[in-house]
């Protein structure tokens, strides 16, 4: 993959994240501490967004730079939704005891992750 591909994927992903989070370019630029015109111009450029800005954007959205540059997030989002649907459909089939166990496991796992 060449630099233009990374730039196009990251720009597309940033626009996807803006849409998904009901944010404007200006709002994101303010959150990461750059000028809105700089971000807007970078998204349109073949060179793409600077590495420093990519790091800030990835941090803001709790992603990695790799996520922003290598994977189409809108496609990943669709795959995630399919996985959630499968898990949810399995969860619906459980009785109350099974649902309590699943909730307990999720709570413990989230606690573990917070303590890392």
C-alpha positions in Angstrom: 0.0 0.0 0.0 1.4 3.4 -0.9 1.2 6.7 1.0 -1.8 7.9 -1.1 -3.8 4.7 -0.1 -3.1 5.4 3.6 -4.1 9.0 3.2 -7.3 8.1 1.5 -8.2 5.4 4.0 -7.4 7.6 7.0 -9.3 10.6 5.5 -12.3 8.4 4.8 -12.2 6.9 8.3 -12.0 10.4 9.9 -15.0 11.5 8.0 -16.8 8.3 9.0 -16.0 9.0 12.7 -17.2 12.6 12.3 -20.5 11.4 10.9 -20.9 8.6 13.5 -20.2 11.1 16.3 -22.2 14.0 14.9 -19.1 16.2 14.9 -17.9 18.8 12.5 -14.3 19.2 11.3 -14.2 22.4 13.4 -15.2 20.5 16.6 -12.7 17.8 16.1 -9.9 20.3 15.3 -10.7 22.1 18.5 -10.6 18.9 20.5 -7.2 17.9 19.2 -5.7 21.4 19.2 -5.2 22.2 15.5 -6.8 24.8 13.1 -10.0 23.6 11.4 -8.6 24.8 8.1 -5.5 22.6 8.6 -7.6 19.6 9.3 -10.0 20.3 6.4 -7.2 20.8 3.9 -5.4 17.7 5.2 -8.5 15.6 4.7 -8.7 16.8 1.1 -5.0 16.4 0.4 -3.3 13.3 -1.3 -0.7 13.5 1.5 -3.4 13.2 4.2 -3.4 14.1 7.8 0.0 14.6 9.6 1.2 11.8 11.8 0.9 14.1 14.9 -2.7 14.8 14.0 -3.4 11.1 13.3 -2.1 10.3 16.8 -4.3 12.9 18.4 -7.4 11.8 16.4 -6.8 8.2 17.2 -6.4 9.0 20.9 -9.5 11.1 20.9 -11.6 8.3 19.4 -9.9 5.6 21.5 -8.4 4.0 18.4 -4.9 3.2 17.1 -3.3 5.0 14.2 -3.2 1.6 12.6 -7.0 1.5 12.9 -7.3 4.9 11.1 -4.9 4.0 8.3 -5.3 0.4 7.5 -8.9 -0.6 8.0 -12.1 0.9 6.6 -14.0 1.7 9.7 -17.4 1.7 8.1 -16.8 -1.9 6.9 -15.5 -2.8 10.3 -18.5 -1.2 11.9 -20.8 -3.4 9.8 -18.9 -6.5 10.8 -19.1 -5.5 14.5 -22.9 -5.0 14.1 -23.2 -8.6 12.7 -21.2 -9.9 15.6 -23.3 -8.0 18.1 -26.4 -9.4 16.6 -25.2 -12.9 16.9 -24.2 -12.4 20.5 -27.4 -10.6 21.3 -29.5 -13.4 19.7 -27.7 -16.0 21.8 -28.1 -13.9 24.9 -31.9 -13.6 24.3 -32.2 -17.4 24.5 -30.7 -17.6 28.0 -32.8 -17.9 31.1 -32.5 -15.4 33.9 -29.7 -17.4 35.5 -27.7 -17.5 32.3 -28.2 -13.8 31.8 -27.0 -13.0 35.3 -23.8 -15.1 34.7 -23.1 -13.3 31.5 -23.6 -9.9 33.2 -21.3 -10.9 36.0 -18.6 -12.0 33.6 -18.8 -8.8 31.6 -18.6 -6.7 34.8 -15.5 -8.7 35.9 -13.8 -8.4 32.5 -14.5 -4.6 32.4 -13.1 -4.3 35.9 -10.0 -6.2 34.9 -9.5 -3.9 31.9 -9.8 -0.8 34.0 -7.2 -2.0 36.4 -4.5 -2.7 33.7 
